[in-house]
Amino acid sequence: MTDPTPLAKAEAAVREATVDTAAVQVALAAVELAKLASAQPQHQGCQHTPQQQFDARKWLTIGGLAIVGGCVACALALAFALASIAIAIGATCATGCFIVLRSMWRDYIKTR
């Protein structure tokens, strides 16, 4: 047998490359994955932050402010309710006065 020509060698290489394309892509993907895995920092065990101590003063302050805020809101709601009642009573009295004055005016006009 004679040595194949360079053209025959190239054709054989092309045929082999087309057959192994999927295998080459998988291999390249594996190499890229290995690069990414080695680039990530390795964990040196668990590194938890130390747990803070319970601070009763902080929670008493928050609770106290919540209670004071609730009392202020309740007082404002009560003041608004009383003001609304006062306006309603004043409107009722004004209506009664106008009705009486209209009746008196009609009587005055009739007697004239």
Secondary structure, 3 states (H helix, E strand, C coil): CCCCCHHHHHHHHHHHHHHCHHHHHHHHHHHHHHHHHHHCCCCCCCCCCCCCCCCHHHHHHHHHHHHHHHHHHHHHHHHHHHHHHHHHHHHHHHHHHHHHHHHHHHHHHHHC
